[in-house]
Amino acid sequence: MKAMHILLALALSISGTAMAANNHDAKPMHGGIVSQAKDIDYELVTSAAKLQLYVRDHGKPADVVGMTAKVTLLTGSEKQDVELLPVDGKLEASGSFKLAAGTKAVAVVSKGGKSVASVRFALK
């Protein structure tokens, strides 16, 4: 009987943690796609000529000084790697980007040369 109570308590604590994680407010603030890694929100804003990655910690803009991101775009069988650098409080790159519905993007964010997070996005 005691083991049953322990298992029930464990199940309730795990489900509460899962529900709390799902209640995280991750709405786009710049018209992009939001994904979360390690309790940080990453919003990827895309256009044919520019990629922008906004970083928020608990809803507040994070300091991106010293950060970089390598974004890999996968569109069909085509792959494109793009380096994003800090520009006006976000990470950004300009160029020519092939984007379509279904494009997958993986951003590897680094600070001081050390990987901070790997974030995945799917363009709609």
Z-matrix of the N, CA and C atoms (Angstrom, degrees):
N
C 1 1.446
C 2 1.525 1 110.40
N 3 1.326 2 116.46 1 -41.07
C 4 1.454 3 120.28 2 -179.39
C 5 1.534 4 110.62 3 -63.07
N 6 1.322 5 117.54 4 -39.71
C 7 1.470 6 121.69 5 178.06
C 8 1.523 7 110.28 6 -61.85
N 9 1.330 8 117.29 7 -38.04
C 10 1.469 9 121.69 8 179.10
C 11 1.535 10 110.05 9 -62.86
N 12 1.304 11 118.61 10 -40.45
C 13 1.460 12 122.32 11 179.17
C 14 1.524 13 110.67 12 -66.51
N 15 1.312 14 115.97 13 -39.91
C 16 1.468 15 119.94 14 178.73
C 17 1.521 16 110.06 15 -64.46
N 18 1.322 17 117.09 16 -44.73
C 19 1.469 18 120.91 17 178.89
C 20 1.527 19 110.91 18 -63.26
N 21 1.320 20 117.37 19 -41.55
C 22 1.461 21 121.17 20 178.52
C 23 1.524 22 110.89 21 -63.49
N 24 1.310 23 117.29 22 -43.94
C 25 1.467 24 121.59 23 178.43
C 26 1.525 25 110.67 24 -62.83
N 27 1.321 26 116.53 25 -41.83
C 28 1.460 27 121.08 26 178.18
C 29 1.522 28 111.05 27 -63.44
N 30 1.327 29 117.18 28 -44.40
C 31 1.471 30 121.47 29 179.74
C 32 1.525 31 110.77 30 -62.43
N 33 1.318 32 117.22 31 -42.05
C 34 1.463 33 120.40 32 179.12
C 35 1.524 34 112.14 33 -66.09
N 36 1.320 35 117.44 34 -39.55
C 37 1.466 36 119.94 35 179.99
C 38 1.522 37 110.99 36 -67.82
N 39 1.328 38 117.60 37 -38.07
C 40 1.467 39 120.83 38 178.67
C 41 1.517 40 110.32 39 -67.95
N 42 1.329 41 118.27 40 -43.32
C 43 1.462 42 120.13 41 -178.71
C 44 1.523 43 110.52 42 -67.21
N 45 1.323 44 118.27 43 -34.96
C 46 1.460 45 120.95 44 177.10
C 47 1.514 46 111.70 45 -64.92
N 48 1.335 47 116.31 46 -40.13
C 49 1.458 48 120.88 47 177.46
C 50 1.521 49 110.25 48 -65.31
N 51 1.313 50 118.20 49 -42.12
C 52 1.458 51 121.76 50 179.55
C 53 1.520 52 110.70 51 -64.14
N 54 1.318 53 117.00 52 -41.42
C 55 1.465 54 119.67 53 179.42
C 56 1.516 55 110.51 54 -66.82
N 57 1.307 56 118.27 55 -39.20
C 58 1.463 57 120.84 56 178.64
C 59 1.513 58 110.38 57 -63.20
N 60 1.315 59 117.67 58 -38.26
C 61 1.464 60 121.08 59 178.89
C 62 1.517 61 110.61 60 -66.08
N 63 1.336 62 118.05 61 -35.97
C 64 1.448 63 121.12 62 -179.53
C 65 1.525 64 112.34 63 -75.40
N 66 1.310 65 118.94 64 -17.58
C 67 1.451 66 121.97 65 -179.97
C 68 1.521 67 112.48 66 -83.13
N 69 1.326 68 117.85 67 -0.48
C 70 1.457 69 122.15 68 -179.53
C 71 1.524 70 109.72 69 -62.62
N 72 1.320 71 117.14 70 129.07
C 73 1.457 72 122.42 71 -178.83
C 74 1.519 73 109.45 72 -82.37
N 75 1.319 74 116.95 73 106.79
C 76 1.462 75 121.36 74 -177.28
C 77 1.523 76 110.03 75 -123.47
N 78 1.326 77 116.22 76 58.22
C 79 1.458 78 120.82 77 -179.89
C 80 1.525 79 109.76 78 -87.63
N 81 1.341 80 116.30 79 142.60
C 82 1.467 81 118.63 80 177.65
C 83 1.523 82 110.86 81 -66.73
N 84 1.322 83 116.12 82 136.73
C 85 1.462 84 121.29 83 178.76
C 86 1.522 85 111.65 84 -108.49
N 87 1.352 86 116.03 85 -7.93
C 88 1.464 87 119.99 86 -176.19
C 89 1.524 88 111.44 87 -130.07
N 90 1.334 89 117.24 88 16.28
C 91 1.455 90 121.54 89 178.32
C 92 1.514 91 114.57 90 81.81
N 93 1.316 92 117.85 91 15.97
C 94 1.458 93 121.16 92 -177.70
C 95 1.515 94 112.88 93 -105.41
N 96 1.326 95 114.87 94 -157.43
C 97 1.456 96 123.44 95 179.57
C 98 1.527 97 107.65 96 -112.39
N 99 1.322 98 116.64 97 129.81
C 100 1.460 99 121.29 98 -176.14
C 101 1.531 100 110.05 99 -103.48
N 102 1.314 101 114.55 100 136.13
C 103 1.456 102 121.88 101 172.97
C 104 1.522 103 106.91 102 -136.36
N 105 1.316 104 116.52 103 156.28
C 106 1.457 105 120.28 104 -176.79
C 107 1.521 106 110.43 105 -122.04
N 108 1.323 107 115.70 106 140.91
C 109 1.459 108 122.25 107 173.57
C 110 1.519 109 107.86 108 -145.10
N 111 1.318 110 115.73 109 129.16
C 112 1.469 111 122.04 110 178.60
C 113 1.529 112 112.09 111 52.35
N 114 1.321 113 117.14 112 45.78
C 115 1.472 114 124.57 113 178.10
C 116 1.524 115 113.96 114 63.80
N 117 1.304 116 118.32 115 17.54
C 118 1.458 117 122.78 116 176.63
C 119 1.523 118 107.51 117 -115.36
N 120 1.344 119 116.99 118 136.41
C 121 1.459 120 121.83 119 177.04
C 122 1.518 121 109.56 120 -91.50
N 123 1.320 122 115.32 121 134.08
C 124 1.463 123 122.58 122 176.65
C 125 1.522 124 106.55 123 -121.03
N 126 1.323 125 117.17 124 124.99
C 127 1.458 126 121.49 125 178.72
C 128 1.520 127 108.98 126 -114.96
N 129 1.328 128 115.83 127 118.02
C 130 1.455 129 121.76 128 -179.91
C 131 1.521 130 108.94 129 -98.41
N 132 1.330 131 115.49 130 120.87
C 133 1.464 132 122.41 131 177.45
C 134 1.516 133 106.53 132 -110.98
N 135 1.341 134 116.38 133 125.05
C 136 1.458 135 120.50 134 -174.27
C 137 1.524 136 112.00 135 -122.06
N 138 1.322 137 114.69 136 147.89
C 139 1.460 138 122.74 137 167.79
C 140 1.518 139 106.16 138 -149.78
N 141 1.307 140 116.96 139 171.59
C 142 1.464 141 120.41 140 -178.51
C 143 1.525 142 112.22 141 -64.44
N 144 1.348 143 117.26 142 -20.59
C 145 1.465 144 121.01 143 -176.14
C 146 1.525 145 114.49 144 -115.84
N 147 1.345 146 117.66 145 -5.63
C 148 1.472 147 118.76 146 -175.36
C 149 1.523 148 111.16 147 -153.60
N 150 1.330 149 115.31 148 141.27
C 151 1.457 150 122.73 149 170.78
C 152 1.518 151 107.35 150 -119.63
N 153 1.323 152 116.55 151 134.13
C 154 1.462 153 121.26 152 178.24
C 155 1.524 154 108.39 153 -131.99
N 156 1.318 155 115.69 154 138.79
C 157 1.454 156 121.99 155 177.38
C 158 1.525 157 108.34 156 -124.64
N 159 1.328 158 115.69 157 112.18
C 160 1.456 159 122.07 158 177.66
C 161 1.521 160 107.86 159 -94.59
N 162 1.325 161 116.90 160 138.90
C 163 1.458 162 122.35 161 -177.44
C 164 1.529 163 107.84 162 -119.88
N 165 1.360 164 115.54 163 126.02
C 166 1.469 165 120.61 164 179.78
C 167 1.527 166 109.96 165 -127.86
N 168 1.305 167 114.65 166 136.89
C 169 1.457 168 122.05 167 175.98
C 170 1.524 169 107.61 168 -114.19
N 171 1.332 170 116.63 169 109.90
C 172 1.463 171 122.72 170 -177.84
C 173 1.530 172 111.31 171 54.95
N 174 1.334 173 116.36 172 43.03
C 175 1.459 174 121.94 173 175.65
C 176 1.516 175 115.48 174 85.19
N 177 1.317 176 117.48 175 -8.06
C 178 1.464 177 120.77 176 -178.90
C 179 1.523 178 109.65 177 -107.59
N 180 1.334 179 117.64 178 140.82
C 181 1.471 180 119.68 179 179.02
C 182 1.524 181 111.34 180 -56.83
N 183 1.320 182 115.71 181 133.62
C 184 1.465 183 121.70 182 178.06
C 185 1.521 184 108.91 183 -87.40
N 186 1.303 185 116.05 184 152.61
C 187 1.463 186 121.88 185 177.31
C 188 1.525 187 107.94 186 -74.60
N 189 1.337 188 116.94 187 117.15
C 190 1.467 189 120.84 188 -177.29
C 191 1.526 190 112.45 189 -98.87
N 192 1.337 191 117.36 190 5.26
C 193 1.461 192 120.22 191 177.21
C 194 1.523 193 108.50 192 -61.22
N 195 1.311 194 116.80 193 128.13
C 196 1.454 195 121.96 194 -178.86
C 197 1.517 196 114.03 195 86.80
N 198 1.339 197 117.03 196 -2.12
C 199 1.457 198 121.02 197 179.25
C 200 1.525 199 110.69 198 -95.11
N 201 1.311 200 115.99 199 154.27
C 202 1.454 201 123.70 200 169.89
C 203 1.525 202 106.97 201 -141.05
N 204 1.305 203 115.53 202 165.06
C 205 1.457 204 119.74 203 174.17
C 206 1.519 205 108.88 204 -144.28
N 207 1.300 206 115.24 205 137.54
C 208 1.460 207 120.45 206 172.41
C 209 1.519 208 105.56 207 -105.89
N 210 1.331 209 115.74 208 116.54
C 211 1.462 210 120.74 209 179.90
C 212 1.516 211 108.36 210 -105.04
N 213 1.313 212 115.97 211 128.21
C 214 1.459 213 122.12 212 174.75
C 215 1.521 214 107.50 213 -106.29
N 216 1.336 215 115.48 214 120.20
C 217 1.458 216 122.00 215 178.44
C 218 1.525 217 108.16 216 -99.57
N 219 1.328 218 116.44 217 128.61
C 220 1.458 219 122.17 218 178.23
C 221 1.521 220 108.35 219 -118.84
N 222 1.336 221 116.09 220 105.70
C 223 1.457 222 122.23 221 179.60
C 224 1.519 223 107.71 222 -117.93
N 225 1.319 224 116.51 223 106.83
C 226 1.465 225 119.71 224 -174.71
C 227 1.516 226 109.17 225 60.95
N 228 1.341 227 116.35 226 -123.43
C 229 1.464 228 120.09 227 178.95
C 230 1.528 229 112.10 228 -96.88
N 231 1.341 230 117.00 229 3.30
C 232 1.468 231 120.88 230 -179.01
C 233 1.527 232 111.14 231 -93.38
N 234 1.327 233 114.89 232 142.28
C 235 1.470 234 121.97 233 -179.93
C 236 1.526 235 107.95 234 -127.73
N 237 1.317 236 115.45 235 134.89
C 238 1.465 237 120.96 236 178.14
C 239 1.523 238 108.80 237 -136.40
N 240 1.337 239 117.00 238 127.76
C 241 1.461 240 122.30 239 176.69
C 242 1.517 241 109.23 240 -102.32
N 243 1.332 242 115.98 241 134.74
C 244 1.461 243 122.03 242 -176.48
C 245 1.524 244 108.81 243 -133.49
N 246 1.328 245 116.61 244 134.00
C 247 1.463 246 122.19 245 177.39
C 248 1.537 247 108.51 246 -97.19
N 249 1.340 248 117.28 247 123.44
C 250 1.458 249 122.61 248 177.97
C 251 1.520 250 108.73 249 -103.48
N 252 1.335 251 115.44 250 136.15
C 253 1.461 252 122.46 251 -179.33
C 254 1.522 253 110.16 252 -122.24
N 255 1.337 254 118.13 253 159.31
C 256 1.468 255 120.86 254 -179.95
C 257 1.528 256 112.57 255 -63.81
N 258 1.344 257 114.84 256 130.11
C 259 1.464 258 122.24 257 175.67
C 260 1.530 259 106.67 258 -147.16
N 261 1.323 260 117.13 259 116.04
C 262 1.471 261 122.24 260 175.13
C 263 1.532 262 113.99 261 47.95
N 264 1.316 263 118.20 262 49.70
C 265 1.454 264 121.91 263 173.85
C 266 1.517 265 115.65 264 83.16
N 267 1.318 266 118.06 265 9.85
C 268 1.460 267 121.94 266 177.20
C 269 1.521 268 108.67 267 -144.85
N 270 1.315 269 117.26 268 169.83
C 271 1.460 270 121.68 269 174.67
C 272 1.524 271 106.80 270 -98.59
N 273 1.338 272 116.61 271 136.02
C 274 1.460 273 118.78 272 -170.50
C 275 1.524 274 112.18 273 -148.77
N 276 1.337 275 115.02 274 152.02
C 277 1.467 276 122.15 275 172.87
C 278 1.522 277 107.39 276 -145.00
N 279 1.323 278 115.17 277 142.49
C 280 1.465 279 121.70 278 174.66
C 281 1.514 280 108.18 279 -112.13
N 282 1.320 281 116.50 280 150.80
C 283 1.455 282 120.98 281 179.84
C 284 1.506 283 110.07 282 162.90
N 285 1.317 284 115.79 283 -150.38
C 286 1.456 285 122.53 284 178.34
C 287 1.521 286 107.49 285 -121.64
N 288 1.317 287 116.16 286 116.52
C 289 1.456 288 121.12 287 -174.03
C 290 1.522 289 110.64 288 -121.53
N 291 1.336 290 116.14 289 132.73
C 292 1.458 291 121.70 290 176.66
C 293 1.516 292 107.98 291 -88.64
N 294 1.329 293 115.45 292 110.99
C 295 1.457 294 121.42 293 -177.97
C 296 1.517 295 109.18 294 -128.40
N 297 1.306 296 116.38 295 141.77
C 298 1.459 297 122.29 296 176.68
C 299 1.521 298 108.09 297 -152.89
N 300 1.323 299 115.24 298 164.89
C 301 1.462 300 118.64 299 175.19
C 302 1.528 301 107.88 300 -57.05
N 303 1.298 302 116.61 301 134.14
C 304 1.458 303 121.26 302 -178.91
C 305 1.520 304 114.09 303 94.09
N 306 1.347 305 117.17 304 -7.61
C 307 1.463 306 119.81 305 176.66
C 308 1.524 307 108.83 306 -60.80
N 309 1.302 308 115.99 307 134.20
C 310 1.468 309 121.96 308 175.59
C 311 1.525 310 107.92 309 -101.09
N 312 1.315 311 116.04 310 142.81
C 313 1.465 312 121.42 311 177.53
C 314 1.523 313 108.18 312 -132.05
N 315 1.328 314 114.77 313 135.96
C 316 1.461 315 121.21 314 175.46
C 317 1.517 316 106.71 315 -123.68
N 318 1.326 317 116.51 316 121.94
C 319 1.463 318 121.68 317 179.38
C 320 1.525 319 108.76 318 -108.70
N 321 1.318 320 115.91 319 123.40
C 322 1.463 321 121.33 320 173.55
C 323 1.519 322 106.01 321 -103.76
N 324 1.322 323 115.75 322 108.78
C 325 1.459 324 122.43 323 -175.34
C 326 1.519 325 109.19 324 -94.77
N 327 1.339 326 115.72 325 133.58
C 328 1.461 327 121.50 326 -179.58
C 329 1.519 328 109.99 327 -129.34
N 330 1.308 329 115.05 328 153.03
C 331 1.462 330 120.82 329 173.78
C 332 1.522 331 106.69 330 -138.94
N 333 1.321 332 115.64 331 126.30
C 334 1.451 333 120.37 332 -178.86
C 335 1.517 334 112.69 333 62.51
N 336 1.330 335 117.12 334 29.54
C 337 1.452 336 121.12 335 179.04
C 338 1.522 337 114.90 336 82.48
N 339 1.335 338 117.40 337 -1.65
C 340 1.465 339 121.17 338 179.51
C 341 1.524 340 109.63 339 -109.69
N 342 1.323 341 116.15 340 136.02
C 343 1.458 342 121.39 341 179.50
C 344 1.526 343 110.31 342 -63.96
N 345 1.332 344 115.62 343 131.07
C 346 1.456 345 122.03 344 179.95
C 347 1.528 346 110.29 345 -102.05
N 348 1.353 347 115.83 346 -42.35
C 349 1.466 348 119.94 347 -176.66
C 350 1.516 349 110.26 348 -162.35
N 351 1.309 350 114.30 349 156.38
C 352 1.467 351 122.64 350 171.20
C 353 1.525 352 105.68 351 -119.76
N 354 1.332 353 116.28 352 123.07
C 355 1.450 354 121.40 353 -172.79
C 356 1.526 355 109.80 354 -124.83
N 357 1.326 356 116.98 355 134.86
C 358 1.458 357 121.73 356 -178.62
C 359 1.521 358 110.88 357 -110.22
N 360 1.337 359 115.31 358 142.76
C 361 1.456 360 122.51 359 178.88
C 362 1.516 361 108.86 360 -135.29
N 363 1.331 362 117.65 361 151.61
C 364 1.459 363 123.50 362 172.69
C 365 1.526 364 106.97 363 -128.51
N 366 1.337 365 116.62 364 118.13
C 367 1.453 366 121.05 365 -179.44
C 368 1.523 367 109.95 366 -75.78
N 369 1.309 368 114.68 367 142.04
C 370 1.477 369 120.95 368 -179.30
C 371 1.494 370 110.90 369 -102.59
